[in-house]
Amino acid sequence: MKGKQIEHQGVVECVMSHAVRVSIRQEAACAACAAAHLCNSSESKDKTMDIACDNAASYHVGQQVMVVGKLGLGLRATLWAYVVPLILLIAVLITVFHLTGNEGLSALIALLSLMLYAFFLYLLRERLQQTFSFEIKS
């Protein structure tokens, strides 16, 4: 991969024919702090991802691997997950309120537009899965 990368240390959980399931620990910025055990804001979460690869058979369960992805993927994911729905919600809310003058109807239609947006993302899930892909660094 060229350009800046995001790297996470992971552990292979499952090996499939053309993919490897890897578990990574995602930690908050303060989780590595020496005083983290005294603070309630430190947290970490385990994430599991399936990573497509042609040489899946060369990995084994429990193996430590480095998972890498392009840095721009995080920004693009933020755009699709937060920015676009927010703009859609506000635009539909203002437009419907301007056309009808009814706040309740405007709010209902704005929420329905978010449901349609989520369904649209669901329909595009395979294409998005190809866009937001990670690799195992050799």
Contacts in CASP RR format, 6 or more apart in sequence:
PFRMAT RR
TARGET T0000
AUTHOR 0000-0000-0000
METHOD contacts of the structure
MODEL  1
MKGKQIEHQGVVECVMSHAVRVSIRQEAACAACAAAHLCNSSESKDKTMD
IACDNAASYHVGQQVMVVGKLGLGLRATLWAYVVPLILLIAVLITVFHLT
GNEGLSALIALLSLMLYAFFLYLLRERLQQTFSFEIKS
1 68 0 8 1.000
1 69 0 8 1.000
1 70 0 8 1.000
1 135 0 8 1.000
3 70 0 8 1.000
3 71 0 8 1.000
4 70 0 8 1.000
4 71 0 8 1.000
4 72 0 8 1.000
5 68 0 8 1.000
5 69 0 8 1.000
5 70 0 8 1.000
5 71 0 8 1.000
6 68 0 8 1.000
6 69 0 8 1.000
6 70 0 8 1.000
6 71 0 8 1.000
6 73 0 8 1.000
6 74 0 8 1.000
7 66 0 8 1.000
7 67 0 8 1.000
7 68 0 8 1.000
7 69 0 8 1.000
7 137 0 8 1.000
8 24 0 8 1.000
8 25 0 8 1.000
8 26 0 8 1.000
8 66 0 8 1.000
8 67 0 8 1.000
8 68 0 8 1.000
9 24 0 8 1.000
9 25 0 8 1.000
9 64 0 8 1.000
9 65 0 8 1.000
9 66 0 8 1.000
9 67 0 8 1.000
10 22 0 8 1.000
10 23 0 8 1.000
10 24 0 8 1.000
10 25 0 8 1.000
10 64 0 8 1.000
10 65 0 8 1.000
10 66 0 8 1.000
10 67 0 8 1.000
11 22 0 8 1.000
11 23 0 8 1.000
11 24 0 8 1.000
11 62 0 8 1.000
11 63 0 8 1.000
11 64 0 8 1.000
11 65 0 8 1.000
12 20 0 8 1.000
12 21 0 8 1.000
12 22 0 8 1.000
12 59 0 8 1.000
12 60 0 8 1.000
12 61 0 8 1.000
12 62 0 8 1.000
12 63 0 8 1.000
12 65 0 8 1.000
13 21 0 8 1.000
13 22 0 8 1.000
13 23 0 8 1.000
13 48 0 8 1.000
13 61 0 8 1.000
13 62 0 8 1.000
14 20 0 8 1.000
14 21 0 8 1.000
14 61 0 8 1.000
15 21 0 8 1.000
15 56 0 8 1.000
15 57 0 8 1.000
15 59 0 8 1.000
15 60 0 8 1.000
15 61 0 8 1.000
16 50 0 8 1.000
16 56 0 8 1.000
17 56 0 8 1.000
18 52 0 8 1.000
18 53 0 8 1.000
18 54 0 8 1.000
18 56 0 8 1.000
19 50 0 8 1.000
19 51 0 8 1.000
19 52 0 8 1.000
19 53 0 8 1.000
19 56 0 8 1.000
20 50 0 8 1.000
20 51 0 8 1.000
20 53 0 8 1.000
20 56 0 8 1.000
20 59 0 8 1.000
20 65 0 8 1.000
20 136 0 8 1.000
21 48 0 8 1.000
21 49 0 8 1.000
21 50 0 8 1.000
21 51 0 8 1.000
22 48 0 8 1.000
22 49 0 8 1.000
22 50 0 8 1.000
22 51 0 8 1.000
22 65 0 8 1.000
22 67 0 8 1.000
22 136 0 8 1.000
23 46 0 8 1.000
23 47 0 8 1.000
23 48 0 8 1.000
24 46 0 8 1.000
24 47 0 8 1.000
24 48 0 8 1.000
24 49 0 8 1.000
24 67 0 8 1.000
25 44 0 8 1.000
25 45 0 8 1.000
25 46 0 8 1.000
25 47 0 8 1.000
26 44 0 8 1.000
26 45 0 8 1.000
26 46 0 8 1.000
26 47 0 8 1.000
27 43 0 8 1.000
27 44 0 8 1.000
28 41 0 8 1.000
28 42 0 8 1.000
28 43 0 8 1.000
28 44 0 8 1.000
30 36 0 8 1.000
30 39 0 8 1.000
30 41 0 8 1.000
30 42 0 8 1.000
31 42 0 8 1.000
31 43 0 8 1.000
31 44 0 8 1.000
33 39 0 8 1.000
33 42 0 8 1.000
36 42 0 8 1.000
49 67 0 8 1.000
49 134 0 8 1.000
51 67 0 8 1.000
51 133 0 8 1.000
51 134 0 8 1.000
51 135 0 8 1.000
51 136 0 8 1.000
52 133 0 8 1.000
53 135 0 8 1.000
53 136 0 8 1.000
59 65 0 8 1.000
59 136 0 8 1.000
65 136 0 8 1.000
65 137 0 8 1.000
66 136 0 8 1.000
66 137 0 8 1.000
67 134 0 8 1.000
67 135 0 8 1.000
67 136 0 8 1.000
67 137 0 8 1.000
68 134 0 8 1.000
68 135 0 8 1.000
68 136 0 8 1.000
68 137 0 8 1.000
69 133 0 8 1.000
69 134 0 8 1.000
69 135 0 8 1.000
73 131 0 8 1.000
73 132 0 8 1.000
76 131 0 8 1.000
76 132 0 8 1.000
77 132 0 8 1.000
80 121 0 8 1.000
80 128 0 8 1.000
84 117 0 8 1.000
85 114 0 8 1.000
85 117 0 8 1.000
88 113 0 8 1.000
88 114 0 8 1.000
88 117 0 8 1.000
89 110 0 8 1.000
89 111 0 8 1.000
89 113 0 8 1.000
89 114 0 8 1.000
90 110 0 8 1.000
92 106 0 8 1.000
92 109 0 8 1.000
92 110 0 8 1.000
92 113 0 8 1.000
93 106 0 8 1.000
93 107 0 8 1.000
93 109 0 8 1.000
93 110 0 8 1.000
94 106 0 8 1.000
96 102 0 8 1.000
96 105 0 8 1.000
96 106 0 8 1.000
96 109 0 8 1.000
96 110 0 8 1.000
97 103 0 8 1.000
97 106 0 8 1.000
100 106 0 8 1.000
121 128 0 8 1.000
END
